[in-house]
């Protein structure tokens, strides 16, 4: 890992890399998520989530 933060555009079933990097940061927990392990995000809010737990927490508060 080169530890560079990626900038992504989150799409309904995929994401587009705007700026190359190897990870993003969870919008809820602040945990680093490697792009290979990125499975949860919100298209409307354009936010990544570490797991279904964080995604669910965000959904409850939004």
PQR file of N, CA, C, O and H, with PARSE charges and radii, in Angstrom:
ATOM      1  N   UNK A   1       0.828  -1.190   0.000 -0.4000 1.5000
ATOM      2  CA  UNK A   1       0.000   0.000   0.000 -0.0000 2.0000
ATOM      3  C   UNK A   1       0.864   1.242   0.000  0.5500 1.7000
ATOM      4  O   UNK A   1       1.842   1.329   0.743 -0.5500 1.4000
ATOM      5  N   UNK A   2       0.509   2.192  -0.823 -0.4000 1.5000
ATOM      6  CA  UNK A   2       1.290   3.422  -0.840 -0.0000 2.0000
ATOM      7  C   UNK A   2       0.695   4.507   0.060  0.5500 1.7000
ATOM      8  O   UNK A   2       1.215   5.622   0.107 -0.5500 1.4000
ATOM      9  H   UNK A   2      -0.285   2.122  -1.427  0.4000 1.0000
ATOM     10  N   UNK A   3      -0.381   4.193   0.769 -0.4000 1.5000
ATOM     11  CA  UNK A   3      -0.974   5.072   1.776 -0.0000 2.0000
ATOM     12  C   UNK A   3      -1.380   6.433   1.223  0.5500 1.7000
ATOM     13  O   UNK A   3      -1.201   7.455   1.886 -0.5500 1.4000
ATOM     14  H   UNK A   3      -0.803   3.287   0.731  0.4000 1.0000
ATOM     15  N   UNK A   4      -1.927   6.447   0.008 -0.4000 1.5000
ATOM     16  CA  UNK A   4      -2.413   7.693  -0.572 -0.0000 2.0000
ATOM     17  C   UNK A   4      -3.935   7.663  -0.588  0.5500 1.7000
ATOM     18  O   UNK A   4      -4.540   6.684  -1.026 -0.5500 1.4000
ATOM     19  H   UNK A   4      -2.073   5.617  -0.530  0.4000 1.0000
ATOM     20  N   UNK A   5      -4.542   8.727  -0.113 -0.4000 1.5000
ATOM     21  CA  UNK A   5      -5.992   8.833  -0.076 -0.0000 2.0000
ATOM     22  C   UNK A   5      -6.536   8.997  -1.495  0.5500 1.7000
ATOM     23  O   UNK A   5      -6.101   9.880  -2.235 -0.5500 1.4000
ATOM     24  H   UNK A   5      -4.051   9.522   0.243  0.4000 1.0000
ATOM     25  N   UNK A   6      -7.468   8.158  -1.860 -0.4000 1.5000
ATOM     26  CA  UNK A   6      -8.093   8.232  -3.179 -0.0000 2.0000
ATOM     27  C   UNK A   6      -9.305   9.149  -3.116  0.5500 1.7000
ATOM     28  O   UNK A   6      -9.931   9.289  -2.066 -0.5500 1.4000
ATOM     29  H   UNK A   6      -7.821   7.441  -1.259  0.4000 1.0000
ATOM     30  N   UNK A   7      -9.631   9.769  -4.232 -0.4000 1.5000
ATOM     31  CA  UNK A   7     -10.870  10.534  -4.362 -0.0000 2.0000
ATOM     32  C   UNK A   7     -11.745   9.766  -5.336  0.5500 1.7000
ATOM     33  O   UNK A   7     -11.333   9.454  -6.454 -0.5500 1.4000
ATOM     34  H   UNK A   7      -9.122   9.656  -5.085  0.4000 1.0000
ATOM     35  N   UNK A   8     -12.963   9.466  -4.894 -0.4000 1.5000
ATOM     36  CA  UNK A   8     -13.866   8.646  -5.691 -0.0000 2.0000
ATOM     37  C   UNK A   8     -15.188   9.341  -5.942  0.5500 1.7000
ATOM     38  O   UNK A   8     -15.609  10.214  -5.182 -0.5500 1.4000
ATOM     39  H   UNK A   8     -13.298   9.719  -3.986  0.4000 1.0000
ATOM     40  N   UNK A   9     -15.833   8.936  -7.021 -0.4000 1.5000
ATOM     41  CA  UNK A   9     -17.223   9.301  -7.263 -0.0000 2.0000
ATOM     42  C   UNK A   9     -18.008   8.009  -7.077  0.5500 1.7000
ATOM     43  O   UNK A   9     -17.784   7.029  -7.787 -0.5500 1.4000
ATOM     44  H   UNK A   9     -15.491   8.227  -7.638  0.4000 1.0000
ATOM     45  N   UNK A  10     -18.928   8.015  -6.117 -0.4000 1.5000
ATOM     46  CA  UNK A  10     -19.694   6.812  -5.796 -0.0000 2.0000
ATOM     47  C   UNK A  10     -20.916   6.719  -6.690  0.5500 1.7000
ATOM     48  O   UNK A  10     -21.728   7.642  -6.754 -0.5500 1.4000
ATOM     49  H   UNK A  10     -19.110   8.811  -5.540  0.4000 1.0000
ATOM     50  N   UNK A  11     -21.035   5.601  -7.374 -0.4000 1.5000
ATOM     51  CA  UNK A  11     -22.123   5.332  -8.300 -0.0000 2.0000
ATOM     52  C   UNK A  11     -23.003   4.229  -7.711  0.5500 1.7000
ATOM     53  O   UNK A  11     -22.599   3.589  -6.740 -0.5500 1.4000
ATOM     54  H   UNK A  11     -20.376   4.852  -7.322  0.4000 1.0000
ATOM     55  N   UNK A  12     -24.200   3.986  -8.272 -0.4000 1.5000
ATOM     56  CA  UNK A  12     -25.100   2.987  -7.689 -0.0000 2.0000
ATOM     57  C   UNK A  12     -24.504   1.588  -7.502  0.5500 1.7000
ATOM     58  O   UNK A  12     -24.780   0.952  -6.485 -0.5500 1.4000
ATOM     59  H   UNK A  12     -24.528   4.506  -9.061  0.4000 1.0000
ATOM     60  N   UNK A  13     -23.718   1.098  -8.419 -0.4000 1.5000
ATOM     61  CA  UNK A  13     -23.179  -0.255  -8.290 -0.0000 2.0000
ATOM     62  C   UNK A  13     -21.669  -0.322  -8.411  0.5500 1.7000
ATOM     63  O   UNK A  13     -21.100  -1.409  -8.515 -0.5500 1.4000
ATOM     64  H   UNK A  13     -23.493   1.615  -9.245  0.4000 1.0000
ATOM     65  N   UNK A  14     -21.022   0.820  -8.399 -0.4000 1.5000
ATOM     66  CA  UNK A  14     -19.581   0.881  -8.600 -0.0000 2.0000
ATOM     67  C   UNK A  14     -19.090   2.237  -8.130  0.5500 1.7000
ATOM     68  O   UNK A  14     -19.870   3.048  -7.632 -0.5500 1.4000
ATOM     69  H   UNK A  14     -21.484   1.703  -8.315  0.4000 1.0000
ATOM     70  N   UNK A  15     -17.817   2.479  -8.286 -0.4000 1.5000
ATOM     71  CA  UNK A  15     -17.274   3.805  -8.030 -0.0000 2.0000
ATOM     72  C   UNK A  15     -16.250   4.128  -9.099  0.5500 1.7000
ATOM     73  O   UNK A  15     -15.640   3.240  -9.694 -0.5500 1.4000
ATOM     74  H   UNK A  15     -17.183   1.821  -8.690  0.4000 1.0000
ATOM     75  N   UNK A  16     -16.079   5.413  -9.325 -0.4000 1.5000
ATOM     76  CA  UNK A  16     -15.131   5.899 -10.329 -0.0000 2.0000
ATOM     77  C   UNK A  16     -13.982   6.571  -9.589  0.5500 1.7000
ATOM     78  O   UNK A  16     -14.212   7.373  -8.683 -0.5500 1.4000
ATOM     79  H   UNK A  16     -16.575   6.134  -8.842  0.4000 1.0000
ATOM     80  N   UNK A  17     -12.763   6.255  -9.963 -0.4000 1.5000
ATOM     81  CA  UNK A  17     -11.597   6.860  -9.318 -0.0000 2.0000
ATOM     82  C   UNK A  17     -11.334   8.214  -9.964  0.5500 1.7000
ATOM     83  O   UNK A  17     -11.029   8.296 -11.154 -0.5500 1.4000
ATOM     84  H   UNK A  17     -12.576   5.604 -10.698  0.4000 1.0000
ATOM     85  N   UNK A  18     -11.453   9.266  -9.176 -0.4000 1.5000
ATOM     86  CA  UNK A  18     -11.213  10.632  -9.631 -0.0000 2.0000
ATOM     87  C   UNK A  18      -9.737  10.984  -9.459  0.5500 1.7000
ATOM     88  O   UNK A  18      -9.119  11.600 -10.327 -0.5500 1.4000
ATOM     89  H   UNK A  18     -11.701   9.200  -8.209  0.4000 1.0000
ATOM     90  N   UNK A  19      -9.190  10.574  -8.307 -0.4000 1.5000
ATOM     91  CA  UNK A  19      -7.772  10.794  -8.023 -0.0000 2.0000
ATOM     92  C   UNK A  19      -7.205   9.500  -7.463  0.5500 1.7000
ATOM     93  O   UNK A  19      -7.705   8.980  -6.465 -0.5500 1.4000
ATOM     94  H   UNK A  19      -9.692  10.074  -7.602  0.4000 1.0000
ATOM     95  N   UNK A  20      -6.166   8.980  -8.099 -0.4000 1.5000
ATOM     96  CA  UNK A  20      -5.576   7.701  -7.688 -0.0000 2.0000
ATOM     97  C   UNK A  20      -5.132   7.702  -6.240  0.5500 1.7000
ATOM     98  O   UNK A  20      -4.666   8.710  -5.708 -0.5500 1.4000
ATOM     99  H   UNK A  20      -5.760   9.403  -8.909  0.4000 1.0000
ATOM    100  N   UNK A  21      -5.288   6.553  -5.625 -0.4000 1.5000
ATOM    101  CA  UNK A  21      -4.872   6.325  -4.253 -0.0000 2.0000
ATOM    102  C   UNK A  21      -5.164   4.879  -3.920  0.5500 1.7000
ATOM    103  O   UNK A  21      -5.624   4.121  -4.774 -0.5500 1.4000
ATOM    104  H   UNK A  21      -5.667   5.734  -6.057  0.4000 1.0000
ATOM    105  N   UNK A  22      -4.897   4.488  -2.677 -0.4000 1.5000
ATOM    106  CA  UNK A  22      -5.122   3.098  -2.308 -0.0000 2.0000
ATOM    107  C   UNK A  22      -6.198   2.918  -1.249  0.5500 1.7000
ATOM    108  O   UNK A  22      -6.567   1.787  -0.932 -0.5500 1.4000
ATOM    109  H   UNK A  22      -4.523   5.103  -1.983  0.4000 1.0000
ATOM    110  N   UNK A  23      -6.710   4.023  -0.691 -0.4000 1.5000
ATOM    111  CA  UNK A  23      -7.729   3.893   0.345 -0.0000 2.0000
ATOM    112  C   UNK A  23      -8.620   5.136   0.409  0.5500 1.7000
ATOM    113  O   UNK A  23      -8.317   6.178  -0.172 -0.5500 1.4000
ATOM    114  H   UNK A  23      -6.410   4.942  -0.949  0.4000 1.0000
ATOM    115  N   UNK A  24      -9.726   4.987   1.136 -0.4000 1.5000
ATOM    116  CA  UNK A  24     -10.609   6.087   1.500 -0.0000 2.0000
ATOM    117  C   UNK A  24     -10.837   5.979   3.006  0.5500 1.7000
ATOM    118  O   UNK A  24     -10.414   5.008   3.632 -0.5500 1.4000
ATOM    119  H   UNK A  24      -9.973   4.141   1.608  0.4000 1.0000
ATOM    120  N   UNK A  25     -11.497   6.964   3.578 -0.4000 1.5000
ATOM    121  CA  UNK A  25     -11.735   6.989   5.018 -0.0000 2.0000
ATOM    122  C   UNK A  25     -13.232   6.914   5.288  0.5500 1.7000
ATOM    123  O   UNK A  25     -14.014   7.662   4.701 -0.5500 1.4000
ATOM    124  H   UNK A  25     -11.840   7.753   3.069  0.4000 1.0000
ATOM    125  N   UNK A  26     -13.625   6.014   6.172 -0.4000 1.5000
ATOM    126  CA  UNK A  26     -15.033   5.833   6.535 -0.0000 2.0000
ATOM    127  C   UNK A  26     -15.605   7.137   7.076  0.5500 1.7000
ATOM    128  O   UNK A  26     -15.003   7.777   7.939 -0.5500 1.4000
ATOM    129  H   UNK A  26     -12.990   5.406   6.649  0.4000 1.0000
ATOM    130  N   UNK A  27     -16.775   7.527   6.563 -0.4000 1.5000
ATOM    131  CA  UNK A  27     -17.431   8.765   6.984 -0.0000 2.0000
ATOM    132  C   UNK A  27     -17.963   8.693   8.410  0.5500 1.7000
ATOM    133  O   UNK A  27     -18.216   9.733   9.018 -0.5500 1.4000
ATOM    134  H   UNK A  27     -17.264   7.007   5.863  0.4000 1.0000
ATOM    135  N   UNK A  28     -18.137   7.504   8.952 -0.4000 1.5000
ATOM    136  CA  UNK A  28     -18.687   7.346  10.299 -0.0000 2.0000
ATOM    137  C   UNK A  28     -17.588   7.084  11.325  0.5500 1.7000
ATOM    138  O   UNK A  28     -17.515   7.768  12.346 -0.5500 1.4000
ATOM    139  H   UNK A  28     -17.931   6.660   8.457  0.4000 1.0000
ATOM    140  N   UNK A  29     -16.737   6.100  11.060 -0.4000 1.5000
ATOM    141  CA  UNK A  29     -15.747   5.667  12.061 -0.0000 2.0000
ATOM    142  C   UNK A  29     -14.366   6.296  11.885  0.5500 1.7000
ATOM    143  O   UNK A  29     -13.569   6.310  12.822 -0.5500 1.4000
ATOM    144  H   UNK A  29     -16.796   5.544  10.231  0.4000 1.0000
ATOM    145  N   UNK A  30     -14.080   6.810  10.699 -0.4000 1.5000
ATOM    146  CA  UNK A  30     -12.746   7.347  10.432 -0.0000 2.0000
ATOM    147  C   UNK A  30     -11.717   6.284  10.107  0.5500 1.7000
ATOM    148  O   UNK A  30     -10.536   6.589   9.945 -0.5500 1.4000
ATOM    149  H   UNK A  30     -14.727   6.799   9.937  0.4000 1.0000
ATOM    150  N   UNK A  31     -12.161   5.022  10.010 -0.4000 1.5000
ATOM    151  CA  UNK A  31     -11.237   3.925   9.688 -0.0000 2.0000
ATOM    152  C   UNK A  31     -10.830   3.997   8.217  0.5500 1.7000
ATOM    153  O   UNK A  31     -11.609   4.415   7.361 -0.5500 1.4000
ATOM    154  H   UNK A  31     -13.120   4.774  10.142  0.4000 1.0000
ATOM    155  N   UNK A  32      -9.601   3.581   7.945 -0.4000 1.5000
ATOM    156  CA  UNK A  32      -9.101   3.508   6.581 -0.0000 2.0000
ATOM    157  C   UNK A  32      -9.670   2.262   5.897  0.5500 1.7000
ATOM    158  O   UNK A  32      -9.719   1.185   6.491 -0.5500 1.4000
ATOM    159  H   UNK A  32      -8.968   3.241   8.641  0.4000 1.0000
ATOM    160  N   UNK A  33     -10.099   2.424   4.642 -0.4000 1.5000
ATOM    161  CA  UNK A  33     -10.672   1.315   3.867 -0.0000 2.0000
ATOM    162  C   UNK A  33      -9.883   1.196   2.568  0.5500 1.7000
ATOM    163  O   UNK A  33      -9.874   2.125   1.760 -0.5500 1.4000
ATOM    164  H   UNK A  33     -10.060   3.300   4.160  0.4000 1.0000
ATOM    165  N   UNK A  34      -9.220   0.057   2.362 -0.4000 1.5000
ATOM    166  CA  UNK A  34      -8.513  -0.129   1.093 -0.0000 2.0000
ATOM    167  C   UNK A  34      -9.554  -0.242  -0.024  0.5500 1.7000
ATOM    168  O   UNK A  34     -10.651  -0.756   0.195 -0.5500 1.4000
ATOM    169  H   UNK A  34      -9.227  -0.697   3.018  0.4000 1.0000
ATOM    170  N   UNK A  35      -9.212   0.230  -1.197 -0.4000 1.5000
ATOM    171  CA  UNK A  35     -10.178   0.200  -2.306 -0.0000 2.0000
ATOM    172  C   UNK A  35     -10.619  -1.222  -2.627  0.5500 1.7000
ATOM    173  O   UNK A  35     -11.749  -1.434  -3.066 -0.5500 1.4000
ATOM    174  H   UNK A  35      -8.321   0.647  -1.375  0.4000 1.0000
ATOM    175  N   UNK A  36      -9.735  -2.205  -2.410 -0.4000 1.5000
ATOM    176  CA  UNK A  36     -10.093  -3.598  -2.667 -0.0000 2.0000
ATOM    177  C   UNK A  36     -11.194  -4.074  -1.719  0.5500 1.7000
ATOM    178  O   UNK A  36     -11.947  -4.990  -2.053 -0.5500 1.4000
ATOM    179  H   UNK A  36      -8.817  -2.033  -2.053  0.4000 1.0000
ATOM    180  N   UNK A  37     -11.292  -3.459  -0.542 -0.4000 1.5000
ATOM    181  CA  UNK A  37     -12.271  -3.876   0.462 -0.0000 2.0000
ATOM    182  C   UNK A  37     -13.464  -2.938   0.576  0.5500 1.7000
ATOM    183  O   UNK A  37     -14.307  -3.111   1.456 -0.5500 1.4000
ATOM    184  H   UNK A  37     -10.681  -2.716  -0.270  0.4000 1.0000
ATOM    185  N   UNK A  38     -13.542  -1.960  -0.293 -0.4000 1.5000
ATOM    186  CA  UNK A  38     -14.641  -0.995  -0.236 -0.0000 2.0000
ATOM    187  C   UNK A  38     -15.908  -1.610  -0.826  0.5500 1.7000
ATOM    188  O   UNK A  38     -15.987  -1.859  -2.029 -0.5500 1.4000
ATOM    189  H   UNK A  38     -12.857  -1.819  -1.008  0.4000 1.0000
ATOM    190  N   UNK A  39     -16.898  -1.852   0.034 -0.4000 1.5000
ATOM    191  CA  UNK A  39     -18.152  -2.476  -0.393 -0.0000 2.0000
ATOM    192  C   UNK A  39     -19.383  -1.668  -0.039  0.5500 1.7000
ATOM    193  O   UNK A  39     -20.469  -1.952  -0.546 -0.5500 1.4000
ATOM    194  H   UNK A  39     -16.834  -1.650   1.011  0.4000 1.0000
ATOM    195  N   UNK A  40     -19.245  -0.675   0.815 -0.4000 1.5000
ATOM    196  CA  UNK A  40     -20.404   0.076   1.297 -0.0000 2.0000
ATOM    197  C   UNK A  40     -20.182   1.567   1.105  0.5500 1.7000
ATOM    198  O   UNK A  40     -19.151   2.111   1.501 -0.5500 1.4000
ATOM    199  H   UNK A  40     -18.364  -0.444   1.227  0.4000 1.0000
ATOM    200  N   UNK A  41     -21.174   2.227   0.486 -0.4000 1.5000
ATOM    201  CA  UNK A  41     -21.116   3.670   0.321 -0.0000 2.0000
ATOM    202  C   UNK A  41     -22.519   4.194   0.059  0.5500 1.7000
ATOM    203  O   UNK A  41     -23.444   3.432  -0.219 -0.5500 1.4000
ATOM    204  H   UNK A  41     -22.012   1.785   0.164  0.4000 1.0000
ATOM    205  N   UNK A  42     -22.657   5.511   0.153 -0.4000 1.5000
ATOM    206  CA  UNK A  42     -23.927   6.167  -0.099 -0.0000 2.0000
ATOM    207  C   UNK A  42     -23.751   7.078  -1.306  0.5500 1.7000
ATOM    208  O   UNK A  42     -22.952   8.014  -1.277 -0.5500 1.4000
ATOM    209  H   UNK A  42     -21.905   6.131   0.379  0.4000 1.0000
ATOM    210  N   UNK A  43     -24.502   6.799  -2.365 -0.4000 1.5000
ATOM    211  CA  UNK A  43     -24.390   7.574  -3.603 -0.0000 2.0000
ATOM    212  C   UNK A  43     -24.876   9.006  -3.376  0.5500 1.7000
ATOM    213  O   UNK A  43     -24.236   9.958  -3.822 -0.5500 1.4000
ATOM    214  H   UNK A  43     -25.151   6.039  -2.388  0.4000 1.0000
ATOM    215  N   UNK A  44     -25.999   9.156  -2.689 -0.4000 1.5000
ATOM    216  CA  UNK A  44     -26.589  10.474  -2.456 -0.0000 2.0000
ATOM    217  C   UNK A  44     -25.648  11.374  -1.651  0.5500 1.7000
ATOM    218  O   UNK A  44     -25.459  12.542  -1.990 -0.5500 1.4000
ATOM    219  H   UNK A  44     -26.519   8.382  -2.326  0.4000 1.0000
ATOM    220  N   UNK A  45     -25.065  10.829  -0.592 -0.4000 1.5000
ATOM    221  CA  UNK A  45     -24.172  11.608   0.270 -0.0000 2.0000
ATOM    222  C   UNK A  45     -22.713  11.573  -0.184  0.5500 1.7000
ATOM    223  O   UNK A  45     -21.887  12.346   0.301 -0.5500 1.4000
ATOM    224  H   UNK A  45     -25.218   9.880  -0.317  0.4000 1.0000
ATOM    225  N   UNK A  46     -22.398  10.660  -1.127 -0.4000 1.5000
ATOM    226  CA  UNK A  46     -21.026  10.491  -1.622 -0.0000 2.0000
ATOM    227  C   UNK A  46     -20.064  10.210  -0.467  0.5500 1.7000
ATOM    228  O   UNK A  46     -19.032  10.864  -0.320 -0.5500 1.4000
ATOM    229  H   UNK A  46     -23.069  10.032  -1.521  0.4000 1.0000
ATOM    230  N   UNK A  47     -20.438   9.200   0.362 -0.4000 1.5000
ATOM    231  CA  UNK A  47     -19.636   8.815   1.512 -0.0000 2.0000
ATOM    232  C   UNK A  47     -19.357   7.322   1.521  0.5500 1.7000
ATOM    233  O   UNK A  47     -20.235   6.521   1.198 -0.5500 1.4000
ATOM    234  H   UNK A  47     -21.277   8.669   0.243  0.4000 1.0000
ATOM    235  N   UNK A  48     -18.125   6.938   1.894 -0.4000 1.5000
ATOM    236  CA  UNK A  48     -17.797   5.520   2.053 -0.0000 2.0000
ATOM    237  C   UNK A  48     -17.995   5.068   3.499  0.5500 1.7000
ATOM    238  O   UNK A  48     -17.923   5.876   4.425 -0.5500 1.4000
ATOM    239  H   UNK A  48     -17.411   7.589   2.157  0.4000 1.0000
ATOM    240  N   UNK A  49     -18.246   3.775   3.682 -0.4000 1.5000
ATOM    241  CA  UNK A  49     -18.418   3.199   5.017 -0.0000 2.0000
ATOM    242  C   UNK A  49     -17.569   1.942   5.148  0.5500 1.7000
ATOM    243  O   UNK A  49     -17.438   1.170   4.198 -0.5500 1.4000
ATOM    244  H   UNK A  49     -18.305   3.119   2.929  0.4000 1.0000
ATOM    245  N   UNK A  50     -16.996   1.741   6.326 -0.4000 1.5000
ATOM    246  CA  UNK A  50     -16.109   0.612   6.581 -0.0000 2.0000
ATOM    247  C   UNK A  50     -16.835  -0.727   6.462  0.5500 1.7000
ATOM    248  O   UNK A  50     -16.281  -1.689   5.931 -0.5500 1.4000
ATOM    249  H   UNK A  50     -17.102   2.367   7.098  0.4000 1.0000
ATOM    250  N   UNK A  51     -18.073  -0.791   6.954 -0.4000 1.5000
ATOM    251  CA  UNK A  51     -18.843  -2.037   6.911 -0.0000 2.0000
ATOM    252  C   UNK A  51     -20.327  -1.718   6.942  0.5500 1.7000
ATOM    253  O   UNK A  51     -20.725  -0.554   6.981 -0.5500 1.4000
ATOM    254  H   UNK A  51     -18.523  -0.009   7.386  0.4000 1.0000
ATOM    255  N   UNK A  52     -21.140  -2.766   6.924 -0.4000 1.5000
ATOM    256  CA  UNK A  52     -22.582  -2.581   7.005 -0.0000 2.0000
ATOM    257  C   UNK A  52     -22.986  -1.931   8.328  0.5500 1.7000
ATOM    258  O   UNK A  52     -24.021  -1.267   8.395 -0.5500 1.4000
ATOM    259  H   UNK A  52     -20.816  -3.712   6.892  0.4000 1.0000
ATOM    260  N   UNK A  53     -22.191  -2.113   9.371 -0.4000 1.5000
ATOM    261  CA  UNK A  53     -22.494  -1.526  10.683 -0.0000 2.0000
ATOM    262  C   UNK A  53     -22.487  -0.002  10.585  0.5500 1.7000
ATOM    263  O   UNK A  53     -23.433   0.655  11.017 -0.5500 1.4000
ATOM    264  H   UNK A  53     -21.351  -2.652   9.316  0.4000 1.0000
ATOM    265  N   UNK A  54     -21.425   0.553  10.022 -0.4000 1.5000
ATOM    266  CA  UNK A  54     -21.332   2.008   9.871 -0.0000 2.0000
ATOM    267  C   UNK A  54     -22.386   2.529   8.897  0.5500 1.7000
ATOM    268  O   UNK A  54     -22.974   3.586   9.124 -0.5500 1.4000
ATOM    269  H   UNK A  54     -20.656   0.018   9.671  0.4000 1.0000
ATOM    270  N   UNK A  55     -22.624   1.796   7.821 -0.4000 1.5000
ATOM    271  CA  UNK A  55     -23.647   2.206   6.853 -0.0000 2.0000
ATOM    272  C   UNK A  55     -25.015   2.252   7.522  0.5500 1.7000
ATOM    273  O   UNK A  55     -25.798   3.169   7.274 -0.5500 1.4000
ATOM    274  H   UNK A  55     -22.146   0.937   7.636  0.4000 1.0000
ATOM    275  N   UNK A  56     -25.301   1.279   8.358 -0.4000 1.5000
ATOM    276  CA  UNK A  56     -26.586   1.225   9.062 -0.0000 2.0000
ATOM    277  C   UNK A  56     -26.688   2.380  10.069  0.5500 1.7000
ATOM    278  O   UNK A  56     -27.742   3.005  10.189 -0.5500 1.4000
ATOM    279  H   UNK A  56     -24.664   0.535   8.560  0.4000 1.0000
ATOM    280  N   UNK A  57     -25.606   2.662  10.784 -0.4000 1.5000
ATOM    281  CA  UNK A  57     -25.609   3.776  11.749 -0.0000 2.0000
ATOM    282  C   UNK A  57     -25.905   5.086  11.036  0.5500 1.7000
ATOM    283  O   UNK A  57     -26.681   5.907  11.524 -0.5500 1.4000
ATOM    284  H   UNK A  57     -24.750   2.155  10.687  0.4000 1.0000
ATOM    285  N   UNK A  58     -25.287   5.274   9.884 -0.4000 1.5000
ATOM    286  CA  UNK A  58     -25.498   6.511   9.134 -0.0000 2.0000
ATOM    287  C   UNK A  58     -26.939   6.604   8.652  0.5500 1.7000
ATOM    288  O   UNK A  58     -27.546   7.674   8.695 -0.5500 1.4000
ATOM    289  H   UNK A  58     -24.656   4.606   9.488  0.4000 1.0000
ATOM    290  N   UNK A  59     -27.478   5.494   8.198 -0.4000 1.5000
ATOM    291  CA  UNK A  59     -28.862   5.464   7.707 -0.0000 2.0000
ATOM    292  C   UNK A  59     -29.844   5.819   8.829  0.5500 1.7000
ATOM    293  O   UNK A  59     -30.838   6.506   8.592 -0.5500 1.4000
ATOM    294  H   UNK A  59     -26.985   4.625   8.162  0.4000 1.0000
ATOM    295  N   UNK A  60     -29.565   5.351  10.049 -0.4000 1.5000
ATOM    296  CA  UNK A  60     -30.426   5.637  11.185 -0.0000 2.0000
ATOM    297  C   UNK A  60     -30.420   7.122  11.552  0.5500 1.7000
ATOM    298  O   UNK A  60     -31.434   7.651  12.010 -0.5500 1.4000
ATOM    299  H   UNK A  60     -28.757   4.794  10.242  0.4000 1.0000
ATOM    300  N   UNK A  61     -29.294   7.790  11.356 -0.4000 1.5000
ATOM    301  CA  UNK A  61     -29.172   9.202  11.747 -0.0000 2.0000
ATOM    302  C   UNK A  61     -29.474  10.166  10.619  0.5500 1.7000
ATOM    303  O   UNK A  61     -29.615  11.365  10.856 -0.5500 1.4000
ATOM    304  H   UNK A  61     -28.471   7.361  10.985  0.4000 1.0000
ATOM    305  N   UNK A  62     -29.576   9.669   9.401 -0.4000 1.5000
ATOM    306  CA  UNK A  62     -29.778  10.557   8.254 -0.0000 2.0000
ATOM    307  C   UNK A  62     -31.241  10.669   7.889  0.5500 1.7000
ATOM    308  O   UNK A  62     -31.589  11.378   6.945 -0.5500 1.4000
ATOM    309  H   UNK A  62     -29.462   8.694   9.209  0.4000 1.0000
TER
END
